Amino acid sequence: MPKILRILNRFNLGGPTYNAALLSKHMAPEFETMLVGGEKDETEETSLFIVKNLGLEPVILSDMKRSVNPTSDLKAYYKLKSIIKEFKPDIVHTHAAKAGFIGRLAAHHCNVPVIVHTFHGHVFHSYFNSAKTGIYKNLERYAAGISSGIIAISDKQKHEIATIHKICAPDKIKVIPLGFDLMKFQENSSEKRRSFRATYGIEDNEIAIGIIGRLVPIKNHSLFLNALKIVLEKTTKNIRAFIIGDGQERSKLELLANNLNIEFTSGETKEKLPLTFTSWIKDIDWANAGMDIIALTSLNEGTPVSLIEAQAAAKPIVTTAVGGIEDVVIPQKTALLSPSGDYEGFAENLLNLIENDDLRKKMNILGPDFVNKKFQYPRLINDMKLYYHSLLKTVNSKESSM
């Protein structure tokens, strides 16, 4: 039975954790998997409950942290080398940037037969200045050179990695979309909706708008607040907005809401103010059920989990058109898109969806079937098994011809 060492940046809420966990659980009995990951950042909510709910016990590397730190990064590298020498994997598969570089370097120096990396997103724009971005690109080019294969999670991401940023040749990249357990977003939705709306005091005639994710600069929540200000001034409907998540930008966003004269409250409350900062909600299917519209304002995205989950829950979307978003939604049918940074265009789309009851109902229809076919985890498992076998076959063919 081939062995896989799966290495994840950190166990925070998001697509990488879900996919690493599902792959670690469901590749058996064809593959034996060990799951390794770094610790979550102190500004993030842990996702270890996702892994442990699947009966997995991951190895936690306390030295593999989110930020760059030469001392702790070197310690993580040597720890990974030790794990590789003891576990003797046939495949090392890394997920996301930090784990991707340290993990692939350790695997290469330990002569692991197959080294694979998944780009869940990338940091090649909207994260750093041009000098730092150039350094990261060169590191990724080196890491791609020692990799057996690279996985992109959308066709657009493959184009960006290979053609725009020239990390590696296109023929080295395999497109395998993410996969999730989406059924919980379609089960007991009426009961969950009543419960969520009761918790936050949302009336039947109020339209609830949610934006879900870490409160960090790349998610650009300031655009959401500026658009919300316009909507509040123009709408004829009763609306409530919910920022679901937490992070380093929380105080800045609260200050911006104050400056925009948007009244807000925090936590679980029935206080009827236009905006609520809920902080983290683990049962995100419960939150989605209570919403009427899901928003996203990111400057850059790979495959945004919140939009896949929104469509699974039959919720219409208003989003910026960045990264792999157009591969995740059906433009104009499950989502209204506007250019990044265009808060007036975003506000216009949001207002249109709020004011038009029939449009919201129409956009609810296609989402569940679309994401069920494209993003359910059994498809991910099957695609990955086929890819692993093809890489192992290539290695065996080379060895037999020597």
Residue pairs with C-beta under 8 A, 6 or more apart in sequence:
1 29
1 30
1 31
1 32
2 30
2 31
2 32
2 90
2 91
2 388
2 392
3 31
3 32
3 33
3 34
3 87
3 88
3 89
3 90
3 91
4 27
4 31
4 32
4 33
4 34
4 89
4 90
4 91
4 92
4 93
4 388
5 33
5 34
5 36
5 83
5 84
5 87
5 89
5 91
5 92
5 93
5 107
5 112
6 20
6 23
6 24
6 33
6 34
6 35
6 36
6 93
6 94
6 95
7 36
7 37
7 80
7 92
7 93
7 94
7 95
7 99
7 102
7 103
8 16
8 17
8 20
8 35
8 36
8 37
8 38
8 58
8 94
8 95
8 96
8 99
9 16
9 37
9 38
9 64
9 66
9 95
9 96
9 97
9 98
9 99
9 100
10 37
10 38
10 39
10 40
10 41
10 44
10 64
10 65
10 66
10 98
11 17
11 37
11 38
11 39
11 40
11 46
11 47
11 48
11 50
11 51
11 58
11 60
12 40
12 41
12 44
12 45
12 46
12 47
12 214
13 44
13 45
13 46
13 47
13 50
13 214
13 280
13 282
14 47
14 120
14 214
14 305
15 120
15 178
15 180
15 302
15 303
15 304
15 305
16 95
16 96
16 118
16 120
17 37
17 47
17 50
17 51
18 47
18 50
18 178
18 180
18 181
18 305
19 95
19 118
19 120
19 178
19 179
19 180
19 380
20 35
20 37
20 95
21 35
21 50
21 51
21 54
21 56
22 54
22 179
22 180
22 181
22 377
22 380
22 381
23 33
23 93
23 380
23 381
23 384
24 33
24 35
24 51
24 54
24 56
24 58
25 54
25 55
25 56
26 377
26 378
26 381
27 33
27 381
27 384
27 385
30 385
31 91
31 385
31 388
34 59
34 83
34 87
34 89
35 51
35 56
35 58
35 59
36 58
36 59
36 60
36 61
36 80
36 83
37 58
37 59
37 60
37 61
37 64
37 99
38 60
38 61
38 62
38 63
38 64
38 65
38 66
38 76
38 98
38 99
39 60
39 61
39 62
39 64
39 65
40 46
40 47
40 66
41 65
41 66
41 67
43 214
43 216
43 246
43 247
43 248
44 214
44 246
44 247
45 246
45 280
45 282
48 58
49 282
51 58
59 83
61 76
61 79
61 80
63 72
63 73
63 75
63 76
63 79
64 72
64 73
64 76
64 98
64 99
64 102
65 72
65 98
66 98
68 98
73 98
73 102
76 102
77 102
77 105
77 106
80 102
80 103
80 106
80 107
81 106
81 109
81 110
84 92
84 106
84 107
84 110
84 112
85 110
89 107
89 112
90 112
90 113
90 114
90 392
91 112
91 113
91 114
91 115
91 116
91 388
91 391
91 392
92 103
92 104
92 106
92 107
92 112
92 114
92 115
92 116
93 116
93 117
93 118
94 100
94 103
94 104
94 107
94 115
94 116
94 117
94 118
95 117
95 118
95 120
96 118
96 119
96 120
96 121
97 122
97 123
97 136
97 140
100 117
100 118
100 119
100 140
100 143
101 139
101 140
101 143
103 117
104 115
104 117
104 143
104 146
104 147
105 143
105 146
107 115
108 115
108 146
113 148
113 392
113 395
114 148
114 149
114 388
114 391
114 392
114 395
115 146
115 147
115 148
116 147
116 148
116 149
116 150
116 151
116 387
116 388
116 391
117 143
117 144
117 147
117 149
117 150
117 151
118 150
118 151
118 153
118 176
119 150
119 151
119 152
119 153
119 157
119 161
119 302
120 153
120 178
120 302
120 303
121 157
121 300
121 301
121 302
121 303
121 323
122 140
122 157
122 160
122 161
122 165
122 300
122 302
123 133
123 136
124 133
124 136
124 137
124 160
124 164
124 165
125 133
125 299
125 300
126 218
126 299
126 300
127 133
127 218
127 300
128 136
137 165
137 166
137 167
140 167
141 166
141 167
141 168
144 150
144 167
144 168
144 172
145 168
147 168
147 172
148 391
148 394
148 395
149 172
149 173
149 174
149 387
149 391
150 161
150 167
150 168
150 172
150 173
150 174
151 173
151 174
151 175
151 176
151 387
152 158
152 161
152 173
152 174
152 175
152 176
153 175
153 176
153 177
153 178
153 302
153 303
153 324
154 175
154 177
154 302
154 303
154 324
154 327
154 328
155 175
155 327
156 323
156 324
156 326
156 327
157 175
157 302
157 303
157 323
157 324
157 327
158 170
158 173
158 175
160 323
161 167
161 168
161 173
162 168
162 169
162 170
162 172
162 173
163 170
174 387
176 380
176 383
176 384
176 387
177 303
177 327
177 374
177 375
177 379
177 380
178 303
178 305
178 308
178 375
178 380
179 375
179 376
179 377
179 378
179 379
179 380
179 381
180 305
180 308
180 309
180 312
180 375
180 376
180 377
181 376
181 377
182 308
182 309
182 312
182 371
182 372
182 375
182 376
184 285
185 285
185 288
185 289
185 309
185 312
185 313
185 368
186 312
186 313
186 314
186 368
187 285
189 289
189 313
189 314
190 289
192 285
192 286
192 289
192 290
193 289
193 290
195 286
195 290
196 202
196 286
196 287
196 289
196 290
197 203
197 204
197 208
197 290
199 268
199 270
200 208
200 240
200 242
200 268
200 269
200 270
200 276
200 278
200 290
201 269
201 270
201 271
201 272
202 208
202 240
202 290
203 238
205 238
206 238
206 239
206 240
207 237
207 238
207 239
207 240
207 292
207 293
207 354
208 239
208 240
208 241
208 242
208 290
208 291
208 292
208 293
209 228
209 239
209 240
209 241
209 242
209 291
209 292
209 293
209 294
209 295
209 350
209 354
210 241
210 242
210 244
210 287
210 288
210 290
210 291
210 293
210 294
210 295
211 221
211 224
211 241
211 242
211 243
211 244
211 245
211 294
211 295
211 296
211 297
212 244
212 245
212 284
212 287
212 294
212 296
212 306
212 309
213 219
213 244
213 245
213 296
213 298
213 304
213 306
214 245
214 246
214 247
215 221
215 243
215 245
215 246
215 247
215 248
215 249
215 250
215 253
216 247
216 248
216 249
217 249
217 299
218 298
218 299
218 300
219 249
219 297
219 298
219 299
220 297
220 298
220 299
220 320
220 340
220 341
221 243
221 249
221 253
221 297
222 252
222 253
222 256
223 297
223 320
223 341
223 343
223 346
224 241
224 243
224 295
224 297
224 346
225 253
225 256
225 257
225 260
225 262
225 275
226 260
226 343
226 347
227 297
227 343
227 344
227 346
227 347
227 350
228 241
228 260
228 262
228 274
228 275
228 347
228 350
229 260
229 261
229 262
230 343
230 344
230 347
230 351
231 239
231 347
231 350
231 351
231 354
232 239
232 262
232 274
234 351
235 351
235 354
235 355
236 355
237 354
237 355
239 274
239 354
240 272
240 274
240 275
240 276
241 274
241 275
241 276
242 275
242 276
242 278
242 287
242 291
243 253
243 275
243 276
243 277
243 278
244 278
244 280
244 281
244 284
244 287
245 278
245 279
245 280
246 277
246 279
246 280
250 277
253 277
254 264
254 277
257 264
257 275
262 274
262 275
263 273
263 274
263 275
264 273
264 274
264 275
264 276
264 277
265 271
265 273
265 275
265 276
265 277
266 276
266 277
266 278
266 279
267 277
267 278
267 279
268 278
269 276
278 287
281 287
284 306
284 309
285 309
285 313
288 294
288 309
288 310
288 312
288 313
288 315
289 313
291 310
291 313
291 315
292 315
292 316
292 360
293 315
293 316
293 317
293 318
293 350
293 353
293 354
293 360
294 306
294 307
294 310
294 315
294 316
294 317
294 318
295 317
295 318
295 319
295 350
296 304
296 306
296 307
296 317
296 318
296 319
296 320
296 325
297 319
297 320
297 346
298 304
298 320
298 322
298 323
298 340
299 320
299 322
299 340
299 341
300 322
300 323
301 322
301 323
301 324
301 325
302 323
302 324
303 324
303 327
303 328
304 319
304 323
304 324
304 325
304 328
307 317
307 319
307 325
307 328
307 329
307 335
308 328
308 371
308 375
310 316
310 317
310 367
311 317
311 329
311 334
311 366
311 367
311 368
311 370
311 371
312 367
312 368
312 371
312 372
312 375
313 367
313 368
314 364
314 365
314 367
314 368
315 364
315 367
316 334
316 335
316 336
316 353
316 359
316 360
316 363
316 364
316 367
317 329
317 334
317 335
317 336
317 363
318 335
318 336
318 338
318 346
318 349
318 350
318 353
319 325
319 329
319 335
319 336
319 337
319 338
320 337
320 338
320 339
320 340
320 341
320 342
320 346
321 337
321 338
321 339
321 340
322 340
325 335
325 337
326 337
329 335
329 337
330 366
330 370
331 337
333 363
333 366
334 363
334 366
334 367
334 370
335 363
336 349
336 350
336 352
336 353
337 349
338 345
338 346
338 348
338 349
339 345
352 359
353 359
353 360
353 363
